[in-house]
């Protein structure tokens, strides 16, 4: 009888949690469209550091664009993610969060190695 009661209570809890509304993401409070220049620094290993250029296009909360990563050579890659409040959340090809404060954004990104990015908006 206790086992049946336990299963019944568990079922009610699962059903109740399915009815709980999913919180809506915070809408963007910043627009990061445009050109940005800054630097990146790896936290570990011989990942190094270098110059970073980004060109972004923001459509509502959706973000896409490209990075040009410079150290001993130049690498170019696309980026995509979303803007939530004043945060840029990158999903591909690297993951990370950059916090936007006026014309500057900074944060941590995980690619081959984890690193810090600091960028300033260009006129």
Backbone torsions as a table, in degrees:
resi	resn	phi	psi	omega
1	UNK	NA	-40.7	178.9
2	UNK	-65.6	-38.2	179.0
3	UNK	-63.2	-42.2	178.9
4	UNK	-63.6	-41.3	178.9
5	UNK	-64.5	-40.6	178.2
6	UNK	-62.0	-42.8	178.8
7	UNK	-65.2	-41.1	179.4
8	UNK	-63.5	-44.7	179.4
9	UNK	-64.4	-43.0	178.3
10	UNK	-60.4	-41.3	178.8
11	UNK	-62.7	-41.7	178.7
12	UNK	-64.8	-41.2	179.2
13	UNK	-64.4	-40.9	178.4
14	UNK	-64.4	-44.3	179.9
15	UNK	-64.0	-40.3	-179.6
16	UNK	-67.3	-38.9	-179.4
17	UNK	-69.5	-28.3	177.6
18	UNK	-68.3	-24.1	-179.3
19	UNK	-87.9	-9.7	-179.9
20	UNK	-69.4	126.7	-179.1
21	UNK	-66.2	143.1	176.4
22	UNK	-79.2	130.0	180.0
23	UNK	-63.1	138.8	178.9
24	UNK	-78.0	143.4	177.7
25	UNK	-64.3	149.4	177.4
26	UNK	-68.6	129.5	179.8
27	UNK	-66.6	156.1	179.8
28	UNK	-61.1	139.8	174.0
29	UNK	-111.3	1.2	180.0
30	UNK	-135.2	158.8	173.0
31	UNK	-123.2	115.2	-176.6
32	UNK	-100.4	12.8	178.0
33	UNK	-57.4	140.0	177.1
34	UNK	124.1	-163.5	-175.8
35	UNK	-103.3	138.1	-179.4
36	UNK	-132.3	143.3	177.0
37	UNK	-132.5	141.5	179.0
38	UNK	-171.2	-147.9	-176.8
39	UNK	-139.8	160.4	174.6
40	UNK	-131.9	148.4	179.2
41	UNK	-140.7	126.5	177.8
42	UNK	-74.6	142.8	179.3
43	UNK	-80.6	-25.9	-171.7
44	UNK	-141.6	163.6	175.1
45	UNK	63.9	-153.9	-179.3
46	UNK	-103.5	32.2	-178.7
47	UNK	-62.2	-26.8	175.0
48	UNK	80.2	-153.0	-178.9
49	UNK	-160.4	171.1	178.8
50	UNK	174.1	-171.2	-179.9
51	UNK	-87.4	149.4	180.0
52	UNK	-135.7	131.2	174.9
53	UNK	-122.0	137.7	179.0
54	UNK	-133.1	141.7	172.8
55	UNK	-123.7	120.7	-174.7
56	UNK	-121.6	150.7	171.4
57	UNK	-129.6	127.5	-177.8
58	UNK	-114.0	127.8	177.2
59	UNK	-122.6	95.0	-172.8
60	UNK	67.3	-120.7	178.1
61	UNK	-92.9	-9.5	-177.1
62	UNK	-82.9	134.3	-178.9
63	UNK	-125.0	135.3	172.8
64	UNK	-150.4	160.2	-178.4
65	UNK	165.3	-147.2	-179.6
66	UNK	-149.1	156.8	173.4
67	UNK	-115.6	143.7	168.4
68	UNK	-117.3	113.1	-173.7
69	UNK	-105.6	124.7	-176.1
70	UNK	-121.3	132.3	162.1
71	UNK	-147.7	-106.4	177.6
72	UNK	-76.3	-17.7	175.8
73	UNK	-143.9	173.7	180.0
74	UNK	-108.0	126.1	175.8
75	UNK	-118.7	136.1	177.7
76	UNK	-117.9	139.0	179.7
77	UNK	-149.9	154.6	175.6
78	UNK	-80.9	162.0	172.7
79	UNK	-137.2	149.4	169.2
80	UNK	-146.8	156.5	-178.1
81	UNK	177.9	-153.9	178.7
82	UNK	-145.7	159.6	178.2
83	UNK	-110.4	123.1	-179.6
84	UNK	-124.4	113.2	-175.0
85	UNK	61.6	-121.8	177.3
86	UNK	-107.4	23.7	179.4
87	UNK	-112.3	137.8	171.3
88	UNK	-99.5	118.7	179.1
89	UNK	-108.0	110.5	-178.9
90	UNK	-87.7	138.1	-178.9
91	UNK	-114.2	-33.5	-175.2
92	UNK	-152.2	144.7	-2.0
93	UNK	-80.7	-10.5	175.7
94	UNK	-114.9	156.9	178.3
95	UNK	-111.8	142.9	177.3
96	UNK	172.2	176.6	179.8
97	UNK	-131.0	128.7	175.8
98	UNK	-115.9	132.6	178.6
99	UNK	-97.1	128.1	-178.5
100	UNK	-95.4	129.0	177.2
101	UNK	-134.1	96.0	-176.7
102	UNK	67.2	-121.7	-179.7
103	UNK	-98.9	22.3	177.9
104	UNK	-131.8	143.6	172.1
105	UNK	-135.0	145.0	-179.6
106	UNK	-152.6	155.8	178.5
107	UNK	168.1	-163.7	-174.9
108	UNK	-116.1	138.8	179.3
109	UNK	-131.7	138.9	176.5
110	UNK	-108.0	112.5	173.5
111	UNK	-119.7	-124.8	174.3
112	UNK	-63.8	-41.1	172.0
113	UNK	-127.8	161.0	178.4
114	UNK	-82.8	138.5	-178.5
115	UNK	-150.5	170.0	178.7
116	UNK	-106.4	140.3	178.4
117	UNK	-122.4	136.3	172.3
118	UNK	-132.8	124.9	-178.2
119	UNK	-135.8	150.5	174.8
120	UNK	-121.7	141.0	177.2
121	UNK	-66.9	139.6	178.7
122	UNK	-102.3	146.1	-179.1
123	UNK	-68.2	NA	NA
